[in-house]
Amino acid sequence: MHEIPATWMRGGTSKCWVFRRDDLRVGDLSVDEVLLRVYGSPDHRQVDGVGGGTSTTSKAVILAPSTDDGVDVEYTFAQVGIDEAKVDWGSNCGNCSAVVASFAIREGWVVTGCDETAVRVLNTNTGQLIVQRVDTPGGVLAEAPTQTIPGVPFPGAPVRMGFVDPAGRSTGHLFPTGRPSDSIVLDGDVVTVTLVDAGAPVVAVRAADFDVRGDEETQVLDATPGLLARLDVVRREAGVRMGLAEDRASVARAVPKLAMVSAAVGGGTETDLTVRMLSMGRFHPAVPVTGSVALTLAAGEPGTVVHDLVPDRQVAGLRLGTPAGCVTTFVEQHDGVPVVGVVRTYRRLAHGSVLLPEPPLLPSASA
């Protein structure tokens, strides 16, 4: 039995186990093998591991201090498969990103300021630099639960996260196909989509093209006959066109993400856009942070399916109507470089170690 130090944290609307990079180097095992066995995958319950059995609770954050100029912490995100013995490294999780700054400060990797500390975080999955700001009055990290966000029933410690120049981090272009909109044939019908890469690769589609309003509860959408399958066909074709895979079958479950968008409910007095996003084949209970970054930039570009639904006056930031409530993004300029971000909260849940049993690592035949 091997003990691996770990901290269990909530970041935004997700939960993740946080590891130091070196602690996951166990003998001849790959990191994928270690994570799958520790999380109890493949098994839809993850009953013999620390995974939570959902896409928002089967995540890992892997951290190390950085020696690069302009970077304090290197952060790698892993989406651990549940029913599949597969770890997806192809994208970042913006919600889980919210735990990085506080963890780095507690580890002593970052020197704190007097009132606020900025931590420069490099996400290695996408090459994205994220500047995270946390309160450190008197040089001490403040983790008091003072802020609430949609999708979390309890308050947490706030962290302001800005994605620096996020366009094209995965594919090299804001619009990987060179166009603000494209057409995909689905069951004989033409569906207009926007393929955008900012924060994470995202395909945006109109809810009306799939015969739904777009403001339904997630459990209703999940249960709508054929909807998830049709959306996944579009998502996989988008992945191929974005250059993320050679064919539809090879497209990862985590990327590209898919956002189903519609006009703001009630004429847009409280929100600008209604969003329902997929996460690992199901509708997300709120919205992935990286997805909100992509939608924000897409909203400011004429010709996208998002821009057509959003008033021009709101492109400096976006108020997204999600199943959990309104999520607001911001857009800033620093030294001529765009920064798109959002305020999230985090909380430490537990700290100790997770236990890795000796091989074999695969489930028994009876499973």
Secondary structure, 3 states (H helix, E strand, C coil): CEEEEEEEEEECCEEEEEEEHHHHCCCCCCHHHHHHHHHCCCCCCCCCCCCCCCCCCCEEEEEEECCCCCCCEEEEEEEECCCCCCEECCCCCHHHHCCHHHHHHHHCCCCCCCCEEEEEEEECCCCEEEEEEEECHHHCCCCCCCECCCCCCCCEEEEEEEEECCECCCCCCCCCCCCCCEEEEECCEEEEEEEEEECCEEEEEEHHHHCCCCCCCHHHHHHCCCHHHHHHHHHHHHHHHCCCCCCHHHCCCCCCEEEEEEECHHHCCCCCEEEEEEECCEECCCCCHHHHHHHHHHHCCCCCCCHHHCCHHHCCCCEEEECCEEEEEEEEEECCEEEEEEEEEEEEEEEEEEEECCCCCCCCCCC
